[in-house]
Amino acid sequence: MGERRYGLPAPETHTTVRPADWDGEDLCGREHSRIAFTEVDMTEASSREAIFSECTFREVRFDASAHVGTAFVNCTFKRCVFFDATFTGCRFVGSTFAGCAFDLMKVDGGDWSFAALPGADLRRATFAGVRMREADLTGARCEGATFREVNLSGAWLHGADLSRCDLRGSDLSSLDPFTSKIKDAVVDLQQAVMIATVLGLKVRSA
């Protein structure tokens, strides 16, 4: 179960929506605060510049949904499904995920700083150009995933499996190759030098 960092409790919700069929719903511009969404079907829903603040999502399906510039700030996601969902320039700052499925999820840009994804199965997810400063990826399963040009500075990567990951262009300053798996990961030259230095190797041009 994912927990909020530093022991902070999840925000209390004041209203509950359940169950509900929002299949194909246009959520553009909507604002929701401290609402609990339970068993809501958001398959193929779309949003642009919507705001979800301190909301809780339980067993919500985001399958094939598309979101642009939408904010999910300090939200809690429990047993949600993000199959083939697309998030472009969205914010998930401080949000927590537990028991969620992320198959074929695509994240392009946006800010996921301080997001908690401990133990998450991200093996078939793609993150590109995303800000994930101090995100909690402790024990995350990321084998074969894509993290291109991702800011992972200060991220918690202890026990994360990054085997076969495409990590090119990402900030790996928080990566400890002794506590994370990186076998067959794809990195650029600068990253390779950094990892070699951490391992105690001396890198020379000739």
N, C-alpha and C positions, 0 to 999 in steps of 0.2 A: 504494500500500500504506500503510495507516495505521500509524503508529509511536507508541509510548508517549512521552508528553511527557518532556522533559529527558533523553532517551536511555536511559531505564530499560528493561532487557530484559523480555520476557514471562516470567511465573513458570514455572518448570520443573514439568512434570506427572509424576506417578509411576505412573498407571494409565491404560489406554486402553480405551474402550468403542467397538467398531465391528464391522461396521455393526450397527444394532439397530432394531427396530420398537417404538417407544414411542407409536404412534398411539393417541390417546385415553387415554393413561396418566394415572393420578392420582398426581401428584408431591407432594402436600401434606405438608409437614413434613419432607421428606427433606433430608439434608445431604450435600453432595459437595464435596470439597476436592482441588485439583490433579489433576483427572481430565481426560483428553483425550477428547472426544466427537467421533467421526468418522463422517460419513454416518449419523447417527441421525435417524430420522423421528419428530418430536414433534408431528405434525399433530393438532390438536384435543386436545392434552394440556392438563392443568390443574394449577395449583399454588397453594398458599396457605401463606405463611410458610415456604417452602422456602429453602435456602441453597446457592448455588453460589459457592465461594470459590476464586479464582485458577485457574479451569478454562479450557480451550481448547475451542471449538466449531468444527469444520471441516465445512462443507457440511451443516449441520444444518437441518432444515426445522421451523420453528415455526408453519407455516400454521394460521390459525384457532385457535391456542392461546390460553388465557386464564390470566393470572397475577395474583394479588392478594397484595401484601405480601411478595413473593419478592425475595431479594437475589442479584444477579449481581455480586459485588464483585471488582474487578480481574481480570475475565475477558477473554478474547480471542475475538473472533468473526471467522471467515474464510469468506467466500463462503456465508454463511447466508441463509436466506429467512424473512422475517417477514410474509408476506402475510396481511393481515387479523388479525394477532395483537393482543392487548389486554393492556396492562400497567397495572395499577391500584395506585398506591402502592408501586411496586417501586423497588429501588435498583440502579443500574448504575454506582456510583461507581468511577472509575478504569478502566473497561472500554474496550476498543479494538475498533473495527469496521473491516473491510477487505473491499471487494468484496461487500458484503451488499445484499439487496433489501428495501425497506421499504414496498412498495405497500400502502396502506390500513391501515398499522399505527397503532394508537391508544394514546397514553400519557396517562394521567390521574393527575396527582400523582406523588409519588415524588421520588427524588434521582438525577440523572444528572451530578452535578458531576464535573469532571475527566475526563469521558468523551471519547474521541477518535473523531470522525466526519469526518475530513478528506476532502473530495471526495465525501461520501455523497450519494446521490440520495434526497432526502426530499420530493420534489415531491408525493407523495400521502399523506404522513404527517400525523398530528395530535398536537400536544403541548399539553396544557392543565394549568396549575397545577403545572408541573414545575420543580424546582430544577436548573439547568444552569450553575451557577457555574464559570467557567474551563473550560468545555467547548471542545473544539477542533472548530470548524466551518469551518476554513479551506477555501475553495473548494467548500463544500457547495452542492448544487443544491436550492434550496428554493422554486422558483417555484410560487406557488399553494398552498403548504403553510399549515398553521395553527400558530401559536405564540401562544396566548392565556394571559396571566397567567404567563408563563415568566420565571424569574429567570436572565437571561443576563449578569449582572454579571461582568466579567473574562473573558467568552468570547472566543475567537479567531474573528473574523468576516472576516478579510482575504480578499478574493476571493469571499466567499459571495454567491450570487445569491438575494436575498430579494424579487425582483419578484413582485408580486401576493400576497405573503404577508399573512395576517391576523396582525398583531403587537400588537393592542390589549392594553393592560395589562401588557405585558412590559417588563422592565428592559433598555433599549437603551443604557445608559451606555457600553458598549464599542463601539458601532456607529460606524464612520467612513464617512459617506456618500460619501467620495472614493475609498474602496477596496472598497466593497461595492455591489452593484446593488440599488436599492430602488424602482425605477420601479413605480408603481401599487400599492405596498404600502398596506395599510389600517392607519392608526395613530389613536390618540386625540389629543385636543387637547394634552395635556401632552407627549406624544412629539413632536408636530409642532413645538411651540415649541423643544424641545431640539434637534431636527434643524436647524431654521431657524437657531438660534444657532450651531451648529457650522459651518454654511455661511456664517456671517458676516452674517446678516440681523438687523435690529433689529425685534423684535416689539413692537408697541404696541396697546393696546386701542382707541384711537381717534385 
